[in-house]
């Protein structure tokens, strides 16, 4: 980990904020509870419900840079959902939007970490799978860690039961626990330069 306080800005849609979680932790809170740092980390959850990557690309920089500091170990976490499909964005546009975010962060020397979109029963599974693959490719080309959530949860009974028990779109405690597990076991601690505590 770099010198100075760890400052993590998490941008994304309502999944980033933990909508549907009775404990109000979401996956971000659960991940941070398992992240041990020498001094307390600053975590800013900057979620906007039903936000597309187009809207995210337009706002992320001004939102995060107000919370970063020159002396801090600044980090960007991007939590992606399926809103691009709801809004009819092309795969090419979604790819470009994510690329612009990651390239902008890199230019500011802010390391990025991306969490892909999980399954949603009201979205075409083929389109969502293709979107996740596209996001993964953008990250791979830039050597940015990408957590694939769609494929591991596509046929996961607990995930689907948890979403169905809620509003049919968002998970509850069990689902957010699954997302947190995937993040913690797919490069999170390595990205931060911290020993794993899982």
C-alpha positions in Angstrom: 0.0 0.0 0.0 1.2 3.5 -0.7 2.0 6.1 1.9 -0.7 8.0 3.6 -4.2 7.2 4.6 -6.1 4.8 2.3 -9.0 6.6 0.6 -11.3 4.5 -1.4 -14.1 6.0 -3.5 -16.7 3.5 -4.7 -18.8 4.6 -7.6 -21.7 2.7 -9.2 -25.4 2.2 -9.0 -27.7 1.1 -6.2 -25.9 -2.2 -5.8 -22.9 -0.2 -4.6 -25.1 1.4 -1.9 -26.6 -2.0 -0.8 -30.2 -1.4 -1.7 -32.3 -4.3 -0.3 -29.8 -5.2 2.5 -31.6 -5.1 5.9 -28.2 -4.5 7.5 -27.4 -1.6 5.2 -23.9 -2.9 4.5 -24.1 -4.1 0.9 -21.1 -5.8 -0.5 -18.9 -2.7 0.2 -19.5 -2.7 3.9 -18.9 -6.4 4.2 -15.6 -6.2 2.2 -14.3 -3.2 4.2 -15.1 -5.1 7.5 -12.6 -7.7 6.3 -10.0 -5.2 5.2 -7.4 -4.6 7.9 -5.3 -1.4 7.5 -2.7 0.1 9.8 -4.8 3.3 10.2 -8.6 3.7 9.6 -9.4 3.9 5.9 -11.7 6.5 4.5 -14.4 5.0 2.2 -16.8 7.1 0.3 -19.8 5.3 -1.3 -20.9 7.5 -4.2 -23.8 5.5 -5.6 -26.5 6.8 -7.9 -29.5 4.5 -8.5 -30.1 3.2 -12.0 -27.0 4.9 -13.3 -25.6 4.0 -16.7 -21.9 4.0 -17.5 -22.5 7.1 -19.6 -23.7 9.1 -16.6 -21.0 7.5 -14.4 -18.3 8.5 -16.9 -19.6 12.1 -16.8 -19.5 12.5 -13.0 -17.0 10.1 -11.4 -14.0 12.5 -11.6 -15.5 15.5 -9.9 -17.2 13.3 -7.3 -14.0 11.4 -6.4 -11.4 14.1 -6.6 -13.2 16.1 -3.9 -12.6 13.2 -1.6 -9.0 12.3 -2.6 -6.0 14.0 -1.2 -2.4 14.5 -2.5 -0.9 12.8 0.5 -3.3 9.8 0.6 -3.3 6.4 -1.0 -6.2 7.1 -3.3 -8.2 4.2 -4.9 -11.2 3.9 -7.2 -13.7 1.1 -7.1 -16.2 0.8 -9.9 -19.3 -1.3 -9.2 -21.2 -2.0 -12.4 -24.8 -3.1 -12.9 -27.2 -3.7 -15.8 -28.5 -0.2 -16.3 -26.7 0.1 -19.7 -29.0 -2.7 -21.0 -32.1 -1.0 -19.6 -31.1 2.1 -21.5 -30.3 0.3 -24.7 -26.6 1.3 -24.8 -24.5 -0.6 -27.3 -21.7 -2.8 -26.1 -19.2 -0.5 -27.8 -20.6 2.5 -25.9 -20.5 0.6 -22.6 -16.9 -0.4 -23.3 -15.8 3.1 -24.2 -17.4 4.6 -21.1 -15.6 2.2 -18.8 -12.4 2.7 -20.7 -12.7 6.4 -20.3 -13.2 6.1 -16.5 -10.2 3.8 -16.1 -7.9 5.8 -18.4 -8.9 9.0 -16.5 -8.1 7.3 -13.2 -4.8 6.0 -14.5 -3.8 9.5 -15.7 -4.4 10.8 -12.2 -2.4 7.9 -10.8 -5.4 6.4 -9.0 -5.4 2.6 -9.1 -8.8 1.1 -10.1 -10.7 -2.1 -9.2 -13.9 -3.1 -11.1 -16.7 -5.3 -9.9 -18.9 -6.6 -12.8 -22.7 -6.8 -13.0 -24.4 -9.7 -11.2 -27.4 -11.6 -12.7 -30.8 -9.9 -12.7 -33.9 -11.9 -13.5 -35.6 -9.1 -15.4 -32.6 -8.7 -17.8 -31.8 -10.9 -20.8 -29.1 -13.3 -19.6 -27.2 -13.5 -22.9 -27.0 -9.7 -23.1 -25.8 -9.4 -19.5 -23.2 -12.1 -20.0 -21.9 -10.3 -23.1 -21.8 -7.0 -21.1 -19.7 -8.6 -18.4 -17.3 -10.1 -20.9 -16.9 -6.7 -22.5 -16.2 -5.0 -19.2 -13.7 -7.8 -18.3 -11.9 -7.2 -21.6 -11.6 -3.5 -21.1 -10.1 -4.2 -17.6 -7.7 -6.9 -18.8 -6.3 -4.6 -21.5 -5.5 -2.1 -18.8 -4.3 -4.6 -16.2 -7.1 -3.5 -13.9 -8.5 -6.2 -11.5 -12.0 -7.3 -12.6 -14.4 -9.4 -10.4 -16.6 -11.5 -12.6 -19.9 -11.8 -10.7 -22.3 -12.8 -13.5 -20.9 -16.3 -14.3 -20.4 -17.5 -10.7 -23.9 -16.4 -9.7 -25.7 -17.3 -12.9 -27.0 -20.6 -11.6 -26.4 -20.0 -7.9 -29.6 -21.0 -6.1 -29.0 -18.8 -3.0 -28.5 -15.7 -5.1 -31.7 -16.2 -7.1 -33.7 -17.1 -4.0 -32.4 -14.0 -2.2 -33.3 -11.7 -5.1 -36.7 -13.3 -5.5 -37.4 -12.9 -1.8 -36.9 -9.1 -2.1 -38.0 -6.9 -4.9 -37.0 -9.2 -7.7 -34.1 -7.0 -8.8 -31.8 -6.5 -5.8 -30.3 -9.1 -3.4 -30.7 -9.1 0.4 -28.2 -10.0 3.0 -27.3 -13.4 1.5 -26.8 -12.0 -1.9 -24.6 -9.1 -0.8 -22.6 -11.6 1.2 -22.0 -13.6 -2.0 -20.9 -10.5 -3.8 -18.5 -9.6 -1.0 -17.1 -13.1 -1.0 -16.3 -12.9 -4.7 -14.6 -9.5 -4.3 -12.5 -10.7 -1.3 -11.4 -13.9 -3.2 -10.6 -12.2 -6.5 -7.7 -9.9 -5.9 -9.0 -7.4 -3.4 -6.2 -7.7 -0.8 -3.5 -8.0 -3.4 -4.7 -4.8 -5.1 -4.4 -3.0 -1.8 -1.1 -4.6 -0.9 -2.6 -6.0 2.3 -2.5 -9.5 3.8 -5.7 -11.4 3.3 -8.0 -11.7 6.3 -10.7 -14.0 5.0 
